[in-house]
Amino acid sequence: MSDGKPASDWPPNIQAVFKRMAPASRYLGLEILEADKDSRRVKVAFNAGPDLCNMWGGIQGGMVAAMLDDVMSLAVGLDLEWGQISPTLELKVSMLNAARPGRIIGTGRVIKRGKSVGFIEGELADEAGKILATGSSTATFVTLKKKAPQDEPGQA
């Protein structure tokens, strides 16, 4: 975290990343740099290693799309409560320049948020600021049910 905030001051979805990062996000090298709940904007870095590359040395397009999905889902999730998630309904990615291994900076912002659906935009750039890819997505909001005691393993 670049802004020095203690983890407890971050919105719940960002705190959740610090508590238990998703394996896919860890694989992509996700690092949260900034999260502004009021403006619904995030800035992250991906420390992309050679294991994300295709046979020509560029980062495989599906990995680029996954990075954009991560950054946009973090942005739209900034004002969710504990127990809520924001699954992606639709994702569009435009590859503008080849992404190479190294540090990739991602930004995401919410364009519009309704009661059940949000619209988000994201961008990936190299450290020099060259835009690598842009994306837009639509997400829905879901409240997870708590398991009833009879649903817990080992309960009769």
TAMO-V891298 format. One record per residue. N is the residue number from 1. PHI is phi in radians with two decimals (999 if undefined). NEAR is the number of other C-alpha atoms within 8 Angstrom. D_LAST is the distance of its C-alpha to the last C-alpha in whole Angstrom. Layout:
N,PHI,NEAR,D_LAST / N,PHI,NEAR,D_LAST
//
This chain:
1,999,8,44 / 2,-1.60,5,48 / 3,-1.68,6,48 / 4,1.34,5,47 / 5,-1.17,7,44 / 6,-1.17,6,41 / 7,-0.97,7,38 / 8,-1.19,5,37 / 9,-1.55,6,39 / 10,-1.46,10,38 / 11,-1.04,10,37 / 12,-0.95,11,33 / 13,-1.18,12,33 / 14,-1.31,11,36 / 15,-1.01,11,34 / 16,-1.09,9,31 / 17,-1.11,9,33 / 18,-1.23,8,34 / 19,-1.27,6,31 / 20,-2.74,6,30 / 21,-1.18,9,32 / 22,-1.08,7,31 / 23,-0.95,6,32 / 24,-1.13,6,35 / 25,-1.15,11,36 / 26,-1.12,9,37 / 27,-1.07,7,38 / 28,-1.33,13,41 / 29,1.45,11,42 / 30,-1.07,11,41 / 31,-2.43,9,42 / 32,-1.46,10,42 / 33,-1.80,11,45 / 34,-2.55,10,45 / 35,-2.58,13,43 / 36,-2.01,9,45 / 37,-1.10,9,42 / 38,-1.13,4,45 / 39,-1.62,6,47 / 40,0.94,13,44 / 41,-2.24,12,46 / 42,-2.30,15,44 / 43,-2.34,13,46 / 44,-2.34,13,45 / 45,-2.21,13,46 / 46,-2.06,14,45 / 47,-1.70,12,46 / 48,-1.43,12,47 / 49,-1.63,10,47 / 50,-1.13,8,49 / 51,-1.25,4,45 / 52,-1.64,11,45 / 53,-1.58,13,49 / 54,-1.50,8,50 / 55,-1.24,5,53 / 56,-1.77,5,55 / 57,1.62,8,54 / 58,-1.61,11,53 / 59,-1.21,14,49 / 60,-1.03,9,48 / 61,-0.99,7,47 / 62,-1.12,6,44 / 63,-1.22,10,43 / 64,-1.07,11,46 / 65,-1.08,10,44 / 66,-1.12,8,40 / 67,-1.08,12,42 / 68,-1.10,15,43 / 69,-1.06,11,40 / 70,-1.05,9,39 / 71,-1.14,15,42 / 72,-1.26,17,41 / 73,-1.18,12,37 / 74,-1.14,12,38 / 75,-1.11,15,41 / 76,-1.23,16,39 / 77,-1.48,10,36 / 78,-1.02,14,38 / 79,-1.93,9,37 / 80,-1.38,10,33 / 81,-1.61,7,31 / 82,-0.97,6,28 / 83,1.59,7,25 / 84,-1.88,10,28 / 85,-2.31,10,29 / 86,-2.30,11,33 / 87,-1.07,9,32 / 88,-1.33,11,36 / 89,-1.62,8,37 / 90,-2.63,7,40 / 91,-2.49,10,42 / 92,-2.14,7,46 / 93,-2.24,10,48 / 94,-2.02,7,51 / 95,-1.53,9,53 / 96,-1.77,8,56 / 97,-2.55,7,57 / 98,-1.12,8,55 / 99,-1.58,9,53 / 100,-2.05,9,53 / 101,-0.99,12,51 / 102,2.33,8,51 / 103,-1.49,10,50 / 104,-2.08,12,50 / 105,-1.74,12,49 / 106,-2.02,15,47 / 107,-2.21,13,47 / 108,-2.44,15,45 / 109,-2.57,14,46 / 110,-1.46,14,45 / 111,-1.49,8,47 / 112,-2.70,7,45 / 113,-2.25,10,42 / 114,-1.79,6,41 / 115,-1.23,5,38 / 116,-2.17,7,36 / 117,-2.43,10,38 / 118,-2.23,13,40 / 119,-2.07,13,43 / 120,-2.33,16,44 / 121,-2.17,13,47 / 122,-2.51,14,47 / 123,-2.62,13,49 / 124,-2.10,13,50 / 125,-2.43,13,53 / 126,-1.40,12,54 / 127,-1.13,8,55 / 128,-1.45,5,59 / 129,1.67,6,58 / 130,-1.25,7,58 / 131,-1.23,11,56 / 132,-1.70,13,54 / 133,-2.78,13,51 / 134,-2.20,14,50 / 135,-2.69,13,47 / 136,-2.42,12,46 / 137,-2.60,14,43 / 138,-2.12,12,41 / 139,-2.23,15,37 / 140,-1.93,11,35 / 141,-2.05,11,32 / 142,-2.28,8,29 / 143,-1.71,7,26 / 144,-1.30,7,23 / 145,-1.41,5,20 / 146,-1.35,4,17 / 147,-1.21,6,14 / 148,-1.28,6,12 / 149,-0.91,6,9 / 150,-1.24,6,6 / 151,-1.52,7,9 / 152,-1.24,8,9 / 153,-1.01,4,9 / 154,1.46,4,7 / 155,-1.67,7,4 / 156,-1.68,3,0
//
